[in-house]
């Protein structure tokens, strides 16, 4: 991962109940919790991995809406691609923020 040659991205897997929260609501939080205009690339790039055409369509629509909203100074760099394979991080990377008692742990 750290070499940047794998093409992998560091991501968070979210399991949710659509009866409790909509996918669109999750997308709204995603756009607010980070800078989607960042074009850092590598394993830290902004990416949404989708598991269905419904998710892909909703993510593309949300991205287009964000871009056309006129509030961003740069284009949204977030990739939207189908999830093909998911690798769990090593145990010492699981719950990374809560293990290090940083302020963001309360959000997750």
Secondary structure, DSSP 8 states (H G I E B T S, - for coil): -TTS-S-----------TTTS-HHHHHHHHHHHS-TT----GGGS-EEEESSHHHHHHHHHHHHHHHHTS--SS----EEEE--------GGGTTHHHHTT-GGGGG-
